[in-house]
Amino acid sequence: MNKVVVLQSIKKIYPMGDAQIEVLKNVSLAIHEGEFVAIVGPSGSGKSTLMHIIGLLDKPTSGEVILVNRNVSSFTETELAELRNKYIGFVFQFFNLLPRTSAIDNVILPLTYSEVPQKEWQEKAKAMLDVVGLSQRIYHTPSQLSGGQQQRVAIARALINNPKIILADEPTGNLDSKSGQEIINIFKKLNKEGNTIVLVTHEPDIAKQAKRIIEVKDGEIIRDTKV
């Protein structure tokens, strides 16, 4: 399988007054096409920072990030933004939907920065909402949707540009257990169809449904196992 993301000797240091906090310590890993990976670890372990570096939302202090065979370590913020929009779909704990905007228009949003012709936007967004089982809710605003439905909209938005990798940061953390499991079932279905999924979670029962678990502690990968 081809490698979607490779991290080589990644360190991340944050200045804290006169001190420096090393959040990631010499982390190396590779994620291949079609994998379903869960990144787990206690609060403060560095797992979210690791996710942000994989997603090009943050730059490492040192080390190299290779996305789809391109070393992006020296890319500008503009170049990184273009790569994020083209290759990465994001799903966050708190949905990050525009509150007064319909489900379909929330899903369309990433297309406004793409090369997809505007005449195709509506149909693509409708198709993605159908994938997540929301074809009957496309004109509802977030306030008219349950938490689980809002997260489905966020997943549809993440899929709209046919990304190489979907990154989900605590995607079930703001949901009840039933809604959370429904969201994980969507990710499992997407993975079965060939999508590459990486999710951060602190919930063991969620993590064990992935196919690979990467455990992070004190800024280091302490365990990397296939399930």
C-alpha positions as CSV (number, residue, x, y, z in Angstrom):
1,M,0.0,0.0,0.0
2,N,1.1,3.5,-0.7
3,K,2.0,5.8,2.2
4,V,-0.4,8.7,2.6
5,V,1.5,10.5,5.5
6,V,5.0,9.9,6.8
7,L,6.4,11.7,9.9
8,Q,10.2,11.5,10.4
9,S,11.8,12.4,13.8
10,I,9.1,15.0,14.7
11,K,9.7,17.2,17.7
12,K,7.3,19.9,18.8
13,I,8.3,22.4,21.5
14,Y,6.1,25.2,22.9
15,P,7.7,28.1,24.8
16,M,6.0,28.6,28.2
17,G,7.5,31.8,29.7
18,D,11.1,31.1,30.3
19,A,10.7,27.4,29.9
20,Q,10.1,25.1,26.9
21,I,7.6,22.3,26.9
22,E,8.5,19.4,24.6
23,V,5.1,18.0,23.5
24,L,6.4,15.5,20.9
25,K,9.7,13.8,21.2
26,N,11.3,12.3,18.1
27,V,8.1,10.8,16.7
28,S,8.2,8.8,13.5
29,L,5.3,6.9,11.9
30,A,3.8,6.1,8.5
31,I,0.1,5.8,7.6
32,H,-0.8,3.8,4.5
33,E,-3.8,4.1,2.1
34,G,-6.9,2.3,3.4
35,E,-5.8,2.2,7.1
36,F,-8.2,2.9,10.0
37,V,-5.9,4.2,12.8
38,A,-6.9,5.3,16.3
39,I,-4.4,7.5,18.2
40,V,-5.0,7.1,22.0
41,G,-3.4,8.5,25.1
42,P,-4.1,10.4,28.3
43,S,-4.8,14.1,28.4
44,G,-1.6,16.0,27.7
45,S,0.1,13.0,26.0
46,G,0.6,14.9,22.7
47,K,-2.0,13.0,20.7
48,S,-3.9,16.1,19.5
49,T,-0.6,17.9,18.6
50,L,0.3,14.8,16.6
51,M,-3.0,15.0,14.8
52,H,-2.5,18.7,14.1
53,I,0.9,18.0,12.6
54,I,-0.4,15.1,10.4
55,G,-3.2,17.5,9.3
56,L,-0.8,20.3,8.5
57,L,-2.6,22.5,11.0
58,D,0.6,23.0,13.0
59,K,4.3,22.8,12.0
60,P,6.8,20.7,13.9
61,T,9.8,22.4,15.6
62,S,12.0,19.9,13.8
63,G,11.6,16.8,11.6
64,E,9.9,16.2,8.3
65,V,6.3,15.7,7.2
66,I,5.7,14.0,3.9
67,L,2.1,14.1,2.6
68,V,1.3,12.0,-0.6
69,N,5.1,11.8,-1.4
70,R,5.6,15.5,-1.0
71,N,7.9,16.8,1.7
72,V,5.9,19.8,3.0
73,S,8.3,20.8,5.8
74,S,9.3,24.0,4.1
75,F,5.9,24.9,2.6
76,T,4.3,28.3,3.2
77,E,1.0,28.7,5.1
78,T,-0.7,29.3,1.7
79,E,0.7,26.1,0.2
80,L,-0.2,24.1,3.3
81,A,-3.8,25.4,3.2
82,E,-4.1,24.4,-0.5
83,L,-2.8,20.9,0.4
84,R,-5.2,20.6,3.4
85,N,-8.2,21.5,1.2
86,K,-7.1,19.0,-1.5
87,Y,-6.0,16.0,0.4
88,I,-7.3,16.1,4.0
89,G,-10.9,16.0,5.4
90,F,-11.3,17.1,9.0
91,V,-14.0,16.1,11.6
92,F,-13.8,17.8,15.0
93,Q,-15.5,17.2,18.4
94,F,-17.6,20.3,18.3
95,F,-18.7,20.0,14.6
96,N,-17.5,23.5,13.6
97,L,-20.6,24.1,11.4
98,L,-21.8,27.6,10.4
99,P,-24.8,28.0,12.7
100,R,-27.2,29.9,10.4
101,T,-26.3,27.9,7.3
102,S,-28.1,24.8,5.9
103,A,-26.5,21.4,6.0
104,I,-26.0,21.4,2.2
105,D,-24.3,24.8,2.3
106,N,-22.0,23.7,5.2
107,V,-21.0,20.7,3.1
108,I,-20.4,22.9,0.0
109,L,-18.0,25.2,1.9
110,P,-14.7,23.4,1.1
111,L,-15.7,23.4,-2.6
112,T,-15.5,27.2,-2.7
113,Y,-11.7,26.8,-2.5
114,S,-11.5,23.9,-5.0
115,E,-11.3,23.6,-8.7
116,V,-14.7,21.9,-8.9
117,P,-17.1,23.9,-11.2
118,Q,-19.8,25.7,-9.2
119,K,-22.6,24.1,-11.2
120,E,-21.5,20.7,-9.7
121,W,-21.5,21.8,-6.0
122,Q,-25.1,21.1,-5.1
123,E,-25.1,17.6,-6.6
124,K,-21.8,16.7,-4.9
125,A,-23.0,17.9,-1.6
126,K,-26.3,16.1,-1.9
127,A,-24.4,12.9,-2.7
128,M,-22.2,13.3,0.4
129,L,-25.2,13.9,2.7
130,D,-26.8,10.8,1.2
131,V,-23.7,8.8,2.1
132,V,-24.1,9.8,5.8
133,G,-27.8,9.2,5.8
134,L,-29.0,12.8,5.8
135,S,-30.7,13.2,2.4
136,Q,-33.9,14.2,4.2
137,R,-32.2,17.0,6.2
138,I,-30.2,18.9,3.6
139,Y,-31.9,22.3,4.2
140,H,-31.9,22.1,8.0
141,T,-29.6,24.4,9.9
142,P,-27.5,23.0,12.8
143,S,-30.0,24.1,15.4
144,Q,-32.6,21.9,13.8
145,L,-30.3,18.8,13.9
146,S,-29.3,16.6,16.8
147,G,-25.6,16.3,17.8
148,G,-25.2,13.1,15.9
149,Q,-26.8,14.6,12.8
150,Q,-24.5,17.6,13.0
151,Q,-21.5,15.3,13.1
152,R,-22.8,13.5,10.0
153,V,-22.9,16.9,8.3
154,A,-19.3,17.4,9.4
155,I,-18.3,14.0,7.9
156,A,-20.1,14.8,4.6
157,R,-18.1,18.1,4.5
158,A,-14.9,16.2,5.2
159,L,-15.6,13.9,2.3
160,I,-16.6,16.5,-0.3
161,N,-13.2,16.9,-1.9
162,N,-12.5,13.2,-2.0
163,P,-9.6,13.5,0.4
164,K,-6.7,11.1,0.7
165,I,-7.1,11.0,4.5
166,I,-9.9,11.8,7.0
167,L,-8.7,13.1,10.3
168,A,-11.2,13.0,13.2
169,D,-10.3,14.6,16.5
170,E,-12.5,13.1,19.3
171,P,-15.5,12.8,16.9
172,T,-17.7,11.1,19.4
173,G,-16.6,13.2,22.4
174,N,-19.6,15.5,22.3
175,L,-22.2,12.7,21.7
176,D,-24.1,10.2,23.7
177,S,-23.0,6.6,23.3
178,K,-25.7,5.6,20.8
179,S,-25.0,8.6,18.5
180,G,-21.2,8.1,19.0
181,Q,-21.5,4.5,17.8
182,E,-23.5,5.5,14.8
183,I,-20.7,7.9,13.9
184,I,-18.0,5.2,14.3
185,N,-20.1,2.9,12.1
186,I,-20.0,5.5,9.4
187,F,-16.2,5.7,9.7
188,K,-16.0,1.9,9.5
189,K,-18.2,1.8,6.4
190,L,-16.1,4.5,4.8
191,N,-12.9,2.6,5.6
192,K,-14.4,-0.6,4.1
193,E,-14.9,1.4,0.9
194,G,-11.2,2.3,0.9
195,N,-11.0,5.6,2.8
196,T,-8.0,6.2,5.1
197,I,-9.2,7.2,8.6
198,V,-7.2,8.5,11.5
199,L,-9.0,9.4,14.7
200,V,-8.0,10.7,18.1
201,T,-9.9,9.3,21.0
202,H,-9.7,8.7,24.7
203,E,-12.4,6.1,24.7
204,P,-11.0,2.5,24.6
205,D,-14.2,1.0,23.2
206,I,-14.0,3.4,20.3
207,A,-10.3,2.8,19.7
208,K,-10.6,-1.0,19.5
209,Q,-12.9,-0.7,16.6
210,A,-10.1,0.7,14.5
211,K,-7.6,-1.6,12.7
212,R,-4.5,-0.1,14.2
213,I,-4.0,1.6,17.6
214,I,-1.1,4.1,18.2
215,E,-0.7,4.8,21.9
216,V,1.0,8.1,22.8
217,K,2.4,9.0,26.3
218,D,4.5,11.9,27.3
219,G,5.1,12.9,23.7
220,E,6.3,9.5,22.5
221,I,4.7,6.5,20.7
222,I,4.9,3.8,23.3
223,R,2.8,1.2,21.4
224,D,1.7,0.7,17.8
225,T,-0.4,-2.4,17.3
226,K,-2.6,-3.9,14.6
227,V,-6.0,-5.0,15.9
